[in-house]
C-alpha cells in the first residue's frame, strides 16, 4: 500500500502548480478534463440544479397563495423558512467538506433535497408548505461544496475568478427556474390539465426533482475530490491525514474576519435570495402583471449571474495583483456601497421600465459583491478553508431571513427595500475591519510572505497549518 503513487493522475490536460498541490493555474472553460475542469463544471452545474429546485416554488407562489387561501404573511413565512434549513446545513457542511471532500457532500445533498421537492404537490395548508420548503432549502447548502471544490482545484492567483464563475453560473439557476417553472412548465402543465392551475402546480415540481436526483448520482460517480484523487483512498494509503470536522470548524469560527465576511455575504447573496422570493410577487402586485410576464422579468436578476459574479471575482483577482489584499477589500466595500445605493433608488421606482432597468443594474452589483467576497475567503484561514467557506456562506441565507422578516413585518414593501438598502451600505463600510494575517488591510497591517492556500489532501497540510500558526 505504501508503494502506491501519491497521485491518481501522472499528468494533467491543464497547466498546474506543483507547489500548490497540483492545482490548476488556468481555466479552460471548454474542457471537461479530469480532475480540474471536470470538477469546475460539476460544481457550477450541481449548484445550478440546487438553485433550480430551491426556488422552483417561487414563481408559483401567487397561484399557491390563492389555491390554499394564504395571506401575504403566510407566504413570507414560507420564504423565510426556505432558507433556514440552508443556514443550518451551511454551518455543518463546511467542516464536513474538509473531512470528506466536496464531491460526496454535493451529490448527497442533491439527492436528499430532491425528495421534498417531489412532494410539493402534497401541501394543503401553510403548515405543509412550511415543512416542505424547510427541507427543500437544504439544497442551497450545495454552495459550500461548490466553492470548496473550486478552491481545491485552482491556485490562489485565479481562485477568485474560479470561485466567482462556479458560484455565478450556479446562481443562474435562480433566473432559469423563474423562466422554466413560471413561464414554460407551469403554463404547459395547466394546458395538459385543461386549465386546472391547482393540478398544474401540484405536479410540475416533479420535473426538477428528477433532474436533481439524477445529477446527484452523476456527481458522485464521475468526479474527483482533489487533484490527487479521492479523499477516501488517500486516507487509506496514508497520503492524507484524517481531519477533525470539529477542529476545522473551531479554527474557522475563531477568526474575526470570517464573521465580517459572514455579514457582508448576507448583504449580497442574502439580497439575491430575497429577490428570488419576492420579485415575481412584487411585479404582479405593484404593476398588475401576470405570472408569465412577471416571471420573465424576475429572471433577469438571476441571469445576470452569467457574467456579473465572475466580474466581481475577476476584478478582485486584478486588484490583488496591483494593490494586494488591500485592493480586494477596497473593491469589496465599494461594490456593497454602490449596491445599497441602487436598492434605495429601486425602492422609489413607479414606472415599469424604470423598475426593470434598476433591477438589472443593482443585480449586477449584488452578484459582483458575491464574487468579491469569495475572492477573499480562501485567504482567511488556509488551514480550514471549508469551515470558513461554510460559515461565510451561511451569511447569505441568514441575511435573507433578516430581510425577509422586514418584508413580512413592514406595512409597505417600499419601506422593506429602503431598510435593506441602508443595511447593505453600512456593511460596505465595515470592510475597514477586515485584517487578514500577513496582508495589508485598509487601515492597518502589512503584506508578508504567506503559507500557500491549501486543501487537506496531502501530508503537507499539517506543515501549512503550523506555518499559519
Secondary structure, DSSP 8 states (H G I E B T S, - for coil): -TTS-S-S-SS-SS-EEGGGTTEESS--TT---TTHHHHHHHHHHHHHHHHHHHTTTGGGHHHHHHHHT--HHHHHHHHHHHHHHHHHHHHHHHHHHHHH-HHHHHHHHHHHHHHHHHTGGG--SHHHHHHHHHHHGGGGGHHHHHHHHHHHHB-TTTHHHHHHHHHHHHHHHHHHHIIIIIIIIHHHHHHHTTT-HHHHHHHHHHHHHHHHHHHHHHHHHH--SBTTB-HHHHHHTTSS----HHHHHHHHHT-HHHHHHHHHHHTTHHHHHHHHHHHHHHHHHHH---HHHHHHHHHHHHHGGGTHHHHHHHHHHHHHHHHHHHHHHHHHHHHHHHHHHHHHHHTT--SHHHHHHHHHHHHHHHHHHHHHHHHHHHHH-GGGHHHHHHHHHHHHHHHHHHHHHHHHHSSSHHHHHHHHHHHHHHHHHGGGG---TTS--SSS-----------S-STTHHHHHHHH-
